[in-house]
Amino acid sequence: MKKLIIALSTLAIISSCTKEPADLTPTKSTETKTNFLFKQYYDGAEVTSSDFGTTQYTNAKGTMHTISKLQYLVSNITLHKVDGSEVNLGGYNLIDLDLPLSRYYTPMKEIPAGTYSAVSFTFGFDESDNITGEYLDLNAASWAWPMMIGGGYHFMKFEGMFMDNTSNMTGFAFHNGTASRVNSDGSRTAEPNSFRVKLWDYEGGFTIEEGDNTTIDINMNLAEWFKNPITWSLDDMHMMLMPNYQAQKMMNQNGRSVFTLGFISKN
């Protein structure tokens, strides 16, 4: 009997010290993140701040120019499902090529799993969001649009130097925002000038699953600002464009072909 008790005690000790092997299979995160990466090109050649002031470009008019600044704002990014429903992520992002991390934008709102066919956003702010003094970070970034020509905020600052028709290098400031029309009595009437951009995935759409970390590239072709549908003459319009109603409306037209949907990747 004594031997039996000893044997049972030994078995109990061995059992208590033996653990199931740890499950080393990695668990998939249930947190779904969707990131947007804004990339800039000039007819296929990527543009970064290292190109500022040195790389020469030729626009559709045949004018050589450089770039010294590029900042622009997008808001209310929306994903469109193949079933026609939408997910509006809200918010806004100011892209500044001098601040490379600003090209990355991760909305606070998670995106439901599903298959999506398109991405859309507002270039600048629409009328309901374009409120003077509303955004502290934009105020600090000197992003305000003058009250005398409509108030609110800039949509874009695109600047550089170009070779004018006298073969001299001259500065240009291609600034976009609210359009302001001069009335017959000299007063001004402001008009909303933002526009929606919708970028389709023509390869059947893309799927987001629970736990995915998806990055969607949004590409801007800077050359399009000068060529489609209006061939832009920097000799005629290169400075004082903010109060120029015609220039602001022309930018609105040309901006609609500037963006394309780039790579969609998962980490």
N, C-alpha and C positions, 0 to 999 in steps of 0.2 A: 504493500500500500504506500509506503514511504517513497519507493522508487517512482510510483505512478504520479504522486503529487509533485515530485521534483521535475518529472518530464513535462507535466502540464504547465508548471511555472516557467520552465525554459521556453516552451512554445509560445506562451503569452508574451514573454519579453521579446522574442524574435519578431512576433507579429506586430507588437507596438512600435518597433524600430524600423519596420519595413514600410515604405511609402510608395504610393503609385508614382510611376515616372511622370515628370512634368510634361504637359502638352506644349511642345515647342512650336506648334503651328501658329504663324502670325495671324492675329485677328484683324479684320478689316475695320477701319474707323467708320462709324455711322455718321460722322460729320461731313456734310457735303459742301465743298467750296467751289466757287466759280470765279476765276480771275480773268480780268481783261488786260491785255497788253497792247498798248498803242504804239505802232511803229510808223516811221516817216520815210518816204522814198521820194526820189525825183526821177520819174520815168524808169523805175527799176533799180536805181542805185540808192542804197540806204543812206539816210541823212542822220547824223548825230552831231552833238555839239563840237566834236573834233573837226568838223567841216566848216565851222563858223569862221567867216572872214578869209578863208583860203580856197576852198573848193569853188570852181566856177561852173555855173549852169547856164544853159541857153534855153530861153522860153520859146513858146510857139510863134512869137513875133520876130524871133531871131535876135533878141536882146540878151547879151551876156550879163549875168548878175551873180552876186554872192549872197549868202545868208548870214545874218548876225544874231537873229532872235527868232524863236518860234514858241509861242504859247497859245493854247486854245482850250476851250472849255466844252465839255459834253455833259448832258444831264438826262435823267429819267431813262436809263438803259432798260430795255424791255426784251424779253425772250418770247418768241412766238412758237407755240406747239403746233405739231402737224394737224391736230384736231381743231385748230382755229382759236384756241384759248391763249391767253397772254399772262406773263408774269412780269409785272412792272417792279423793277428793283429800286426805283427812286434815286435820290441822291445826285451827286455831281462830282466831276473830277477835273481839275485844272492840270493839263499836261504842259510841262515846261522842259524843253530839251536841255537846259542848263542844270536841271535836277533829274537825273536819269531815273530815280525811283518813282518819280511822279507818273511815269509811263505805265505803271502797274496800278490797277484799281481792283479791289476786292470788296464788293458790296456787303453790307451787314446782313442782308436778307438771304436766307438759304433758298436754293432753287429746287423745286419738287422734281423728283425723278420723272423721266419721260423722254420723248423724242421731240426735238425742236427743229424747226425749218428755217428760222431767221432770227436776226438780232436787229433791233432798231434803237435809236437814241435821238435826242434833240441836240443839234449843234448850237451851243449857247444855252440860254434860258428861254423858255416860252414866256408869254406875257404874265402868267400867274406867278411865276417864280422870279422874274426879273425885277426885283424890288430893291430900290436904292438903299444901301446901308445894311441889308438884311444878313449878310454873311461875313463874320468877323475875319475869317482867314482870307477871303478875297479882298476885304478892305485893307488888310495888312500887306497884301501883294500888289497894291496900287492897281487894282483891276476895275475900278469904277469907270463908268461911262458918264461924261459930263451932263449935268442936269439940263443945261440949255439946249441940248440936242436929244433929250429923251430920258436921261438918267438910266438907272440900272447898272449893268456891267458890260464890259467887253465880252465878245465871243472869241476874238482872236487878235493876236499881235504877231505879225509876220514882217520882219524888217531885214534890210540888207543894203547893198550898194549895186548900182547898175551902170553900164556904159551908155550914156545918153547919145542923142543924135549929133552932138558936137564932139564925141569921143572923149568926154570927161566922165569920171566916176562920180555919180550922184546918189544920194541916199533915197531910199523909199521906205515908207511906213504903211503897210497894207493892214490897216486896222478895221475890224468888222464888229458891228453891234447894231443897235437900234437905228432905223432909218428915220431921218428928220426932214420933212418937206417944208420949204419956205413958202408961206402964203403971200397973197398980193399985198397985204398990209405990213409985210415984214416979219410977222410972227411965224412961229414954227408949229407944225403938227407932227408928232412922233408916230411912227408905225412899227408894229412888231416886225422883226426881221429874222427871227430864228427859223430853222427848218428841221423837219424830221428826216433822218436817214434810215433806210431799211435795207439790210444786207441779207440776201438769200443764200442759203446753202444749196447749191444746185446739184449736189452729189447725193441727194436723198435724205438730208438732214443729219443731225448728230444726237446721240443719246447720252443722257446724264443719269447715272445710277446712284443710289444711296451710298455714301462713303467716297464718291469720286472727288478728285481734286483736278478740275478741268481748267485749262487756260485757253482763252479765245483771243486770237490776234485780230486787231482792227488796224488796217493799213490805210495811211493817208498818202496820196500822190500829190505832192506840192505843185507839180507842173500843171495839174488840172485847174488850179486857181487862175491860171493865165490863158487857158485855151478852150474851155468847153462849157457852154456853147459860144462864149464871147472871147475873141482873141484880144487879150489885154495889152494896151500900149502904156508902158511905164513912162514914156516921154510925156504922155498926155495926163496920166493919173498916177502920181507917185507920192504926193504929200497932200495934207489937208483933206484926207478922204473921209474922216469921221463925220463932218457936217455935210458931206457931199451926198445928197439923196440918190442921185443916179449911180454913183460908185457903190454905195451900199446895196442897192438893188441888183447891180451887176454881180457883186460878190455872192449874193444870195443864189443867183442862178448858177454861177460857176461852181459853187461849193457842193452842189447836189451830186456831182460825179466824182468827187474827190476821194471818197472812202470805198474800200472793198473789204470783204471778209477774208481773213488770212487763215493760217493753220489753226486747227483745234486739237489740242493734245491733252493727255491725261498723265499725271504723275502717280 
